[in-house]
Amino acid sequence: MYRWSAPPEGTDVCAISDVPTGGAIVVAVGTQRTEIVVVRDADGARGFVNICPHTPLPLNIDSRIYSHENEVHCDHHFATFRFSDGLCTAGACPGEALTLVPLAIEGDRLKIAAKTAE
């Protein structure tokens, strides 16, 4: 099983303007250069570890990540995950979810936020 260790709280992720509303980007953060999928919709921005819960592979094959109608797609298994909570709604792992990366907005930047209670 893949275990993700979050970069320290306050680690810079990207500018909020880097993420189009209704879109997603992949950003490597921290000293380990861990990849995070950052999504943005009308409710704000959220981050998820860039690892498919079906098989521990990144969601994207190349530098782009495909998103449509507030869902992000896995290039390997064609699963779709909701922006709102990372839940898989179709594909190889229905009911499973991407691992949330808590983000905070500081000025015009997104940063790693304090870990939320589990």
Backbone as a chain_set.jsonl record, in Angstrom:
{"seq": "MYRWSAPPEGTDVCAISDVPTGGAIVVAVGTQRTEIVVVRDADGARGFVNICPHTPLPLNIDSRIYSHENEVHCDHHFATFRFSDGLCTAGACPGEALTLVPLAIEGDRLKIAAKTAE", "coords": {"N": [[0.843, -1.182, 0.0], [0.503, 2.216, -0.792], [1.914, 4.844, 1.005], [1.513, 8.139, 1.901], [3.375, 10.941, 2.775], [2.853, 14.01, 4.125], [4.087, 17.172, 3.008], [5.595, 19.727, 5.08], [3.399, 21.836, 7.005], [2.4, 24.887, 5.562], [4.02, 24.733, 3.337], [4.617, 25.883, 0.096], [2.389, 25.546, -2.637], [1.145, 26.385, -5.148], [0.161, 29.205, -7.219], [-3.128, 30.408, -6.783], [-4.305, 31.273, -9.111], [-3.089, 29.7, -11.001], [-4.598, 27.467, -11.308], [-7.246, 26.703, -13.226], [-10.698, 27.665, -12.918], [-12.903, 25.007, -12.582], [-11.044, 23.256, -13.461], [-7.95, 21.313, -13.311], [-4.63, 20.78, -12.059], [-1.334, 19.324, -11.938], [1.039, 19.339, -9.401], [4.335, 19.315, -8.185], [5.489, 19.075, -4.928], [7.271, 20.146, -1.964], [10.31, 18.788, -0.413], [10.513, 16.165, -1.207], [9.299, 16.241, -3.609], [6.66, 15.44, -4.041], [3.777, 14.597, -5.858], [0.851, 16.467, -6.268], [-2.56, 16.647, -7.052], [-4.245, 19.438, -7.878], [-7.371, 20.8, -7.664], [-10.026, 22.931, -8.784], [-13.055, 24.555, -8.172], [-16.267, 26.219, -8.09], [-16.578, 26.285, -5.357], [-14.051, 26.484, -4.303], [-10.566, 25.563, -3.881], [-8.991, 22.364, -3.834], [-6.769, 19.765, -2.745], [-5.295, 16.672, -3.765], [-3.567, 13.598, -3.292], [-1.559, 12.476, -5.921], [-2.181, 9.742, -6.729], [-3.724, 6.874, -7.856], [-6.37, 5.144, -6.243], [-6.944, 2.559, -7.026], [-4.767, 1.193, -8.27], [-1.448, 1.747, -7.361], [-0.535, 4.149, -9.053], [0.313, 7.233, -10.728], [-2.356, 9.535, -11.545], [-2.153, 10.807, -13.978], [-0.605, 10.408, -17.221], [1.174, 11.911, -18.731], [2.411, 15.284, -18.489], [0.037, 16.645, -18.266], [-3.279, 16.725, -16.802], [-6.417, 15.28, -17.058], [-9.552, 16.784, -16.81], [-13.068, 17.168, -16.343], [-16.251, 18.557, -16.135], [-16.178, 19.019, -13.305], [-14.814, 16.774, -12.376], [-11.96, 14.683, -12.052], [-9.798, 12.676, -14.033], [-8.47, 9.36, -14.281], [-5.799, 8.426, -16.208], [-4.885, 5.856, -16.59], [-6.772, 3.89, -15.754], [-9.195, 4.91, -16.345], [-10.925, 5.817, -14.441], [-13.099, 8.077, -12.7], [-13.034, 10.916, -10.578], [-14.577, 12.866, -8.103], [-14.32, 16.421, -7.786], [-15.106, 17.563, -5.377], [-14.728, 15.793, -3.182], [-12.994, 13.775, -3.902], [-14.016, 11.259, -4.378], [-14.427, 8.211, -6.13], [-16.431, 7.924, -8.892], [-16.947, 6.46, -11.121], [-15.591, 3.747, -13.043], [-12.632, 1.838, -12.29], [-12.574, 1.705, -9.476], [-15.007, 2.184, -7.848], [-16.507, 4.001, -5.188], [-14.174, 4.164, -3.673], [-11.658, 6.592, -2.709], [-9.596, 9.416, -3.589], [-6.669, 10.47, -1.778], [-6.984, 13.097, 0.416], [-5.354, 16.246, 0.417], [-4.839, 18.671, 2.621], [-5.397, 22.089, 1.956], [-4.614, 25.576, 2.159], [-5.501, 28.974, 1.602], [-3.34, 31.593, 1.178], [-3.07, 34.813, 0.772], [-2.493, 35.165, -2.588], [-1.71, 32.598, -2.957], [-1.672, 28.987, -2.787], [-1.218, 26.816, -0.099], [0.18, 24.101, 1.841], [-1.958, 22.978, 4.316], [-2.698, 22.647, 7.856], [-2.873, 19.307, 9.017], [-5.938, 17.619, 8.816], [-8.244, 16.322, 11.256], [-8.617, 12.802, 11.549]], "CA": [[0.0, 0.0, 0.0], [1.252, 3.466, -0.881], [1.705, 5.77, 2.116], [1.937, 9.477, 1.544], [3.7, 11.788, 3.91], [2.616, 15.392, 3.715], [5.113, 18.184, 3.263], [5.257, 20.519, 6.265], [2.395, 22.891, 6.926], [2.936, 26.139, 5.03], [4.752, 24.51, 2.088], [3.973, 26.503, -1.052], [1.928, 24.61, -3.658], [1.052, 27.113, -6.411], [-0.739, 30.352, -7.184], [-4.52, 30.007, -7.034], [-4.599, 31.573, -10.516], [-2.533, 28.631, -11.841], [-5.61, 26.416, -11.438], [-8.455, 27.296, -13.787], [-11.954, 27.22, -12.32], [-13.395, 23.854, -13.326], [-9.903, 22.517, -13.978], [-7.017, 20.653, -12.404], [-3.226, 20.738, -12.448], [-0.469, 18.493, -11.097], [2.141, 20.137, -8.874], [5.28, 18.599, -7.319], [5.728, 19.946, -3.771], [8.133, 19.676, -0.882], [11.642, 18.291, -0.752], [10.346, 14.865, -1.867], [8.654, 16.535, -4.901], [5.431, 14.662, -4.093], [2.811, 15.192, -6.775], [-0.496, 16.734, -5.789], [-3.536, 17.126, -8.017], [-4.981, 20.574, -7.325], [-8.596, 21.028, -8.418], [-10.686, 24.174, -8.389], [-14.413, 24.76, -8.643], [-16.887, 27.414, -7.511], [-16.451, 26.212, -3.9], [-12.671, 26.704, -3.901], [-9.519, 24.653, -4.37], [-8.659, 21.228, -2.979], [-5.637, 18.984, -3.219], [-5.341, 15.225, -3.577], [-2.346, 12.897, -3.665], [-1.658, 12.02, -7.309], [-2.071, 8.28, -6.771], [-5.015, 6.22, -8.014], [-6.572, 4.146, -5.191], [-7.087, 1.226, -7.621], [-3.397, 0.704, -8.402], [-0.645, 2.924, -6.982], [0.078, 4.856, -10.176], [-0.216, 8.593, -10.868], [-3.555, 9.635, -12.376], [-1.781, 11.29, -15.31], [0.486, 9.725, -17.921], [2.15, 12.942, -19.074], [2.365, 16.426, -17.576], [-1.333, 17.149, -18.16], [-4.274, 15.876, -16.154], [-7.698, 15.535, -17.702], [-10.707, 17.013, -15.943], [-14.275, 17.544, -17.07], [-17.463, 18.636, -15.312], [-15.801, 18.909, -11.89], [-14.231, 15.477, -12.06], [-10.627, 14.448, -12.593], [-9.804, 11.339, -14.624], [-7.253, 8.552, -14.265], [-5.424, 8.026, -17.563], [-4.568, 4.428, -16.634], [-7.92, 3.011, -15.527], [-10.377, 5.645, -16.782], [-11.786, 6.137, -13.309], [-13.353, 9.499, -12.516], [-13.068, 11.294, -9.165], [-15.207, 14.175, -7.9], [-13.524, 17.51, -7.224], [-15.558, 17.931, -4.033], [-14.22, 14.922, -2.119], [-12.092, 12.766, -4.445], [-14.681, 9.965, -4.476], [-14.506, 7.612, -7.463], [-17.833, 7.788, -9.292], [-17.022, 5.518, -12.241], [-14.304, 3.156, -13.387], [-12.082, 0.65, -11.636], [-12.585, 1.7, -8.007], [-16.144, 2.937, -7.327], [-16.618, 4.058, -3.735], [-12.889, 4.535, -3.08], [-11.409, 8.022, -2.905], [-8.236, 9.941, -3.558], [-6.258, 10.967, -0.463], [-7.071, 14.549, 0.494], [-4.231, 17.044, 0.889], [-5.449, 19.93, 3.055], [-4.788, 23.296, 1.42], [-5.074, 26.861, 2.679], [-5.188, 30.113, 0.733], [-2.62, 32.695, 1.826], [-2.93, 35.803, -0.293], [-2.845, 34.562, -3.874], [-1.013, 31.307, -3.011], [-2.173, 27.806, -2.083], [-0.164, 26.213, 0.731], [-0.234, 22.933, 2.618], [-2.579, 23.385, 5.576], [-2.561, 21.699, 8.958], [-3.57, 18.054, 8.773], [-7.247, 17.558, 9.436], [-8.464, 15.145, 12.106], [-9.11, 11.631, 10.794]], "C": [[0.886, 1.243, 0.0], [0.908, 4.34, 0.316], [2.312, 7.105, 1.736], [2.266, 10.244, 2.803], [3.672, 13.233, 3.44], [3.842, 16.253, 3.93], [4.684, 19.012, 4.47], [4.172, 21.561, 5.982], [3.065, 24.179, 6.448], [3.738, 25.977, 3.753], [3.96, 25.089, 0.917], [3.608, 25.441, -2.085], [1.907, 25.3, -5.023], [0.228, 28.374, -6.193], [-2.148, 29.857, -7.469], [-4.877, 30.235, -8.501], [-4.011, 30.541, -11.477], [-3.56, 27.55, -12.148], [-6.885, 27.034, -11.996], [-9.703, 26.798, -13.067], [-12.553, 26.126, -13.201], [-12.284, 22.978, -13.857], [-9.035, 21.925, -12.891], [-5.606, 20.76, -12.963], [-2.507, 19.763, -11.516], [0.73, 19.329, -10.71], [3.016, 19.24, -8.004], [5.663, 19.534, -6.178], [6.686, 19.296, -2.778], [9.47, 19.154, -1.368], [11.58, 16.937, -1.444], [9.731, 15.007, -3.26], [7.419, 15.64, -5.107], [4.421, 15.361, -4.993], [1.427, 15.278, -6.147], [-1.341, 17.172, -6.976], [-4.307, 18.237, -7.323], [-6.163, 20.826, -8.244], [-9.238, 22.315, -7.921], [-12.081, 24.22, -9.004], [-14.974, 26.0, -7.964], [-16.762, 27.449, -5.992], [-15.029, 26.41, -3.407], [-11.72, 25.692, -4.503], [-9.28, 23.555, -3.334], [-7.478, 20.483, -3.583], [-5.834, 17.508, -2.905], [-3.985, 14.648, -3.974], [-2.554, 12.331, -5.069], [-1.363, 10.521, -7.414], [-3.48, 7.699, -6.859], [-5.201, 5.183, -6.901], [-6.71, 2.718, -5.73], [-5.74, 0.515, -7.717], [-2.492, 1.904, -8.145], [0.175, 3.514, -8.136], [-0.452, 6.286, -10.183], [-1.462, 8.58, -11.759], [-3.212, 10.015, -13.808], [-0.623, 10.484, -15.891], [1.576, 10.723, -18.295], [1.962, 14.123, -18.133], [0.954, 17.002, -17.394], [-2.178, 16.199, -17.324], [-5.621, 16.266, -16.72], [-8.786, 15.718, -16.652], [-11.861, 17.495, -16.799], [-15.443, 17.517, -16.103], [-17.189, 18.342, -13.838], [-15.43, 17.495, -11.456], [-12.858, 15.404, -12.716], [-10.573, 12.975, -13.003], [-8.445, 10.664, -14.514], [-6.973, 8.083, -15.688], [-5.193, 6.519, -17.688], [-5.815, 3.551, -16.605], [-9.248, 3.654, -15.9], [-11.39, 5.85, -15.667], [-11.98, 7.646, -13.253], [-13.553, 9.777, -11.033], [-13.647, 12.7, -9.037], [-14.218, 15.176, -7.328], [-13.854, 17.706, -5.745], [-14.929, 17.092, -2.93], [-13.289, 13.817, -2.604], [-12.705, 11.392, -4.612], [-14.739, 9.49, -5.917], [-15.976, 7.364, -7.783], [-18.019, 6.816, -10.448], [-15.626, 4.955, -12.497], [-13.919, 2.017, -12.478], [-12.238, 0.605, -10.123], [-13.765, 2.474, -7.412], [-16.222, 2.851, -5.805], [-15.321, 4.364, -3.028], [-12.634, 6.006, -3.386], [-9.921, 8.319, -2.939], [-7.942, 10.44, -2.148], [-6.223, 12.494, -0.484], [-5.768, 15.14, 1.011], [-4.824, 18.382, 1.322], [-4.664, 21.135, 2.547], [-5.395, 24.515, 2.102], [-4.69, 27.93, 1.671], [-4.526, 31.178, 1.594], [-2.301, 33.718, 0.751], [-3.38, 35.196, -1.601], [-2.206, 33.183, -4.047], [-1.802, 30.213, -2.29], [-0.997, 27.189, -1.352], [-0.725, 24.986, 1.435], [-0.766, 23.449, 3.954], [-2.313, 22.338, 6.642], [-3.375, 20.458, 8.618], [-4.903, 18.057, 9.504], [-7.368, 16.296, 10.275], [-9.046, 14.018, 11.266], [-10.165, 10.933, 11.58]], "O": [[1.892, 1.304, 0.708], [-0.268, 4.552, 0.61], [3.463, 7.19, 1.308], [1.522, 10.2, 3.782], [4.364, 13.622, 2.499], [4.558, 16.089, 4.918], [3.51, 18.993, 4.839], [4.056, 22.084, 4.874], [4.167, 24.512, 6.884], [4.108, 26.974, 3.134], [2.769, 24.814, 0.77], [4.403, 24.549, -2.378], [2.576, 24.85, -5.954], [-0.332, 28.584, -5.117], [-2.338, 28.978, -8.309], [-5.662, 29.478, -9.073], [-4.391, 30.506, -12.648], [-3.421, 26.806, -13.119], [-7.541, 27.814, -11.306], [-9.76, 25.641, -12.651], [-12.693, 26.298, -14.412], [-12.541, 22.051, -14.625], [-9.343, 22.022, -11.703], [-5.406, 20.823, -14.176], [-3.01, 19.423, -10.445], [1.368, 19.953, -11.558], [2.502, 18.488, -7.176], [6.11, 20.655, -6.418], [6.879, 18.08, -2.761], [9.731, 19.085, -2.569], [12.493, 16.586, -2.192], [9.644, 14.033, -4.007], [7.174, 15.149, -6.209], [4.232, 16.574, -4.901], [0.909, 14.314, -5.582], [-0.899, 17.968, -7.804], [-4.95, 18.007, -6.298], [-5.996, 21.039, -9.444], [-9.022, 22.734, -6.784], [-12.262, 23.959, -10.193], [-14.232, 26.75, -7.329], [-16.832, 28.523, -5.393], [-14.813, 26.498, -2.199], [-12.028, 25.046, -5.504], [-9.356, 23.787, -2.128], [-7.224, 20.565, -4.785], [-6.459, 17.147, -1.908], [-3.334, 15.154, -4.888], [-3.609, 11.771, -5.366], [-0.426, 10.099, -8.092], [-4.331, 8.004, -6.023], [-4.28, 4.411, -6.635], [-6.604, 1.763, -4.961], [-5.601, -0.632, -7.29], [-2.754, 2.985, -8.672], [1.399, 3.393, -8.182], [-1.555, 6.533, -9.695], [-1.603, 7.716, -12.624], [-3.893, 9.6, -14.746], [0.219, 9.955, -15.164], [2.764, 10.418, -18.19], [1.39, 13.951, -17.057], [0.716, 17.767, -16.459], [-1.842, 15.027, -17.158], [-5.93, 17.451, -16.848], [-8.923, 14.914, -15.729], [-11.671, 18.138, -17.831], [-15.605, 16.565, -15.34], [-17.871, 17.532, -13.211], [-15.695, 17.08, -10.328], [-12.623, 15.977, -13.78], [-11.226, 12.13, -12.391], [-7.404, 11.309, -14.637], [-7.808, 7.421, -16.303], [-5.297, 5.969, -18.785], [-5.904, 2.576, -17.35], [-10.301, 3.027, -15.788], [-12.579, 6.036, -15.927], [-11.123, 8.404, -13.707], [-14.162, 8.981, -10.318], [-13.258, 13.61, -9.769], [-13.383, 14.832, -6.491], [-12.96, 17.988, -4.947], [-14.627, 17.612, -1.856], [-12.837, 13.002, -1.8], [-11.999, 10.443, -4.954], [-15.057, 10.263, -6.821], [-16.677, 6.679, -7.038], [-19.142, 6.394, -10.724], [-14.617, 5.598, -12.207], [-14.78, 1.309, -11.956], [-12.047, -0.459, -9.532], [-13.558, 3.335, -6.557], [-16.032, 1.789, -5.212], [-15.35, 4.792, -1.874], [-13.314, 6.598, -4.223], [-9.103, 7.577, -2.395], [-8.86, 10.792, -1.407], [-5.525, 13.101, -1.296], [-5.153, 14.602, 1.931], [-5.271, 19.154, 0.474], [-3.442, 21.202, 2.681], [-6.538, 24.486, 2.559], [-3.682, 27.811, 0.974], [-5.077, 31.609, 2.607], [-1.399, 33.531, -0.066], [-4.524, 34.756, -1.721], [-2.165, 32.656, -5.159], [-2.505, 30.476, -1.315], [0.09, 27.051, -1.913], [-1.936, 24.846, 1.605], [-0.118, 24.246, 4.632], [-1.768, 21.271, 6.358], [-4.438, 20.551, 8.004], [-4.984, 18.45, 10.667], [-6.67, 15.312, 10.028], [-9.866, 14.252, 10.378], [-10.708, 9.926, 11.125]]}, "num_chains": 1, "name": "protein.A"}
